[in-house]
Amino acid sequence: MTSSFLLSLTTFAYLLCTVLYLAGTIFRFKPLLSAGTIAGAATLLMQTAGIGLRWVESYRMGYGHAPLSNMYESLVFASWAIMIIYLVFEWRVRQRALGVLPALFSFLAMAYASFSKDIDSKIQPLVPALKSNWLIAHVMTCFLGYASFAVSFGISLLYLIRKRFPEDPNQESGFIVFLPGVSQLEWFNYQLVLFGFLWLSVGIITGSVWANSAWGTYWSWDPKETWSLITWFIYAALLHARNLKGWKGERVAWLSVIGFGCVLFTYFGVNFLLSGLHSYAR
């Protein structure tokens, strides 16, 4: 059994997970939501095994590096991080109806990694700049931040949907009855943004230290560095506005949506549209 086989299975397993969450929410059938959670946890374990096996395969090929060095591997890790953050979050808040969007995001990341002609899934040797112990620390911390922002983005979308419906349980219908109230969704969004912001901050710091050891400078205004900083400022503004200016509700939700748009551009737009020191991450 190869890592490619396991990770390909992971793609379809995340699709199943998404369908279970979606069906459970639409038909208001809690056993399907429970099945979605079980499927998500099982898929996460399978994906973890696939990532570990790919790492072993790298050593067997004589490269010996963590599977975090190119676009394919980063997409795999991103989907893994989204699901593990969501499952821990779900375990804490006991709200399984929130799972459809994180499961969908994990599926889309894996589907793009597995089926896009622009993505090379082969294990490749590291370029000199990546031969550093800082690789794992920098990539993992950044992507834990990005994954948390992805889940908060999903919560923000649900908040904006939930806001359009009355809070009176007697007037609620459809999948809305399974969603938490707007105040809960707003609090969930804040917690996830705060968690992601802390990890992104650590990721930027570790990246700066790595840059200094590799290129002799902590900051070079590389496009990805610049857009990572822009993303950091947007989420910093969100936390500042909420904690010190009293912002809540739709303004915070929309700022979270904008912030995740910057995350997507930092990850995809910079890689494919702009050149720089991070161009190797394709």
N, C-alpha and C positions, 0 to 999 in steps of 0.2 A: 504494500500500500504506500502511495506517495502523498506528499503534502498537497500536490495539485488536485489529486482525487478528493481528499478530505475537504479542501477549501471549495472545490466545485460543489460538493454535497452541501456545504454550509450555505451557499447561495440559495439553493432551493429550499433548504430548511428554514432560512429566514423568510422566504416567501410564504411558506406554510404558517409560520408564526404570525406574520402580518394578517393572513387570511383569517386565522383563528381569532385574533384580537378584533378584527373588523367585524366578523360575523357575530361574535359575542356582544359587541357594542350595538350593532344595528338591530339584532333580534332580541336584545336585552336578556341574554342567556348566560348566566354566570359560569356554568361549567365550561363553556367555550373560552371564556376569559381565563379561567384557571388552566385550561389546556394550552392557551397561548403562552402563559407564564412558564409552564413546564417545557413546552417546545423551545422557548427562548433560552432557558437554562441549559437544556440538552444541546442546543445548537452552539451555545457559548462554549461548552465543554469540548465539543467536536472541533470548533474553530481553534481553541487553545491547543488542542492536540496537533492540529494542522500547522499552526505557527511554530510549535516546538519541533515538529518533524522537519519543517523547512530549515530551521536553524541547524539541526543535525545534518541535513543534506548539504548545507553550506560547508560544514566542516569536512564532510566526506569528499567534497569537490576541491578541498584545499583552500577555500576562501575564509571560512571560519568567522563569519560576522552575523550579528543579529539581523533578523529579517525586517529591517526598517530603513532600507537604503534607497528605494526607488518608489515610483508612483504606485505600482502594484502592491508592494508590501505596505506602504503607508495607508492605502485604501483598506486593505485587510485589517490593519491595526485600528484604523478609525472605526470601522464597523464593529470590531470587537469592543473597543472602548465605549462606544455608544450603548451597546447592549449591557455591558457590565454596570455602567453608571445607572442606566435605567432600572435594571433589576434590583440593584441596591436601593435606589430611590423608591421603587414600588414596594419593596419589603418594609421600608420605613413608614411610608404613608398609607399603605394598604388600599391603593386605588388602581386596580388593574385596567380600568377603562382608559387610562392614559397611555397604554402600551402600543396602540396601533401606529402612531407616528414614529416613535423610536425604532420599532421593528421595521417599518417601511424604510427609514433612513439607512439602517444596517443592511437591508436587502439591496437597496439602490447602490450603495457603496460597493458591495460584493459583486453585484451584477455588472457594474461598470468595470470593475477590476477584471472580471472573468471574461467578459464578452466584447469589450471595446477593442477595436483594431489599433487604437492609439496607445494601448497599454501592453508592455512587454512583461510577461510573467516569469521569464527565465531568471534563475539565480545568477547574478553577475558579480565579478570582483569589485571591490570598493575602489573608487578613485582616491588619490592620496589624501585629499581634504577630509574624507570620511573615516580615515583610519585613526580613530581617536576613541578613547573611553567615554568621551562626552556625547557620542552619538546616541547611545541609549537614553541617557538622562535628558538630553535636549528634546529628542523626538517624542519620547513618552510623555514628558510633562506638557509639551505643547498640545499633543493630541488628546490628552485627558482634558485639557481646557477646551479644545474645540468640540470634543464629544459632549461635554457638559453644556456648552452653548447650543449644540444641536438639540439636546433634550429640552433645554429651556425655550428654544425656538418653537418646538412642538407644543409645549405648554402655553406659550404666548398665543399661538394660533387657536388653541382650544379656549383660551380666555376670551379672545375676540369673538369667537362663535358663541360661547356661553353668555357673553354680555348682551347678546341680542335677544335673549329669552328671559322670561320672568323668573324670579326666584321662588315663586309660589309653587310648591310641589304638586298642588292640585291642577295647575295649569300646564305643567311640563309634559312633554310627549317625546316619543322617539328616543334616540340615544342620549338626549340631554339629561334624562333622569339618572343616567349612570355617571355623569360628570360631577365633580365637586363644585361647590359654589364659587363665585368669582373671587371672593376674599381668599379662599384656600388656594385657588389657582395662582393668584397674584403672589401669595407667600411662597408657593412652590417655585415659581419663576425666579423670585429673588434669591432663594437658597441655591438654586442651580447656577445662576449667574455669579453669585459670590464664590461658589466652589470653583467654577471655571476660571474666574478672574485670578484667583490665587494660583492655580496651576499654570495659566498663561504667563503670569508674572515670573514664576520660577523658570518657565521655558525660555523666556526672553533673557533672563539672567544667565542661565546655563549656555544659551547660544552665544551670548557676548563673551563669556569666558572661553568658550570653544573657538570663537573667531579670533580672539587674541592669540591663542596658542597656535592656530593654523595660519593666520595671515598677518599677525602682528598688530592688530587693531581691534578694539572692542566693538566698534560700530563703523560701518562704511556706507550707510544709506543705500544698501542693496534694496531692490524693489520689494523683496519679501520682508526684509527687516522693516522697511518703511510702512508697508501695509499691516504688518503685525503690530507695529506701534499705533497706527491709526485704529486698528481693532481694539487694542488695549485702552486707548483714550475714550472710545465710544462706550465701552463697558464701565470704565472708570466714571464717566459722566453719568451713566445710568445709576450706579451705586451712590454717587454723590447727590444726584437729584432726589433719589428716594430717601436717603438717610438724613440729608441736611436741608433739603428744600421741600420735603413732604410730598414728592411726586408719588402717585400710585395709579393703578388702573390702566387705562388704555395708553397713556403716554409712555409708561414703562414698558408695556407690551410691545408697542410699536418700536421703541428704541431697541428692544431685544431683537426684533425682526431685522432692523437695520444693521445691528451688530453682527448678526449671523450672515447677512448678505456680505459684509466685509470679510467674515471668516471664509466664505466660499470663494470670494475673489482672491484673497490671500493664498488660498490653497490651489485653486484651479486657474484663475485668471493670470496670476503672476507666473505660474509654471509654464503655461502655454502661450502667453501673449508677450511677456517681458523676459529679457535675459538678465542674468546676474550670477552671483556666487551660488545661488540655490538652483541653478539650471540642471545640475546633476540629478535632482530629485524627480526625474521624469520616468 
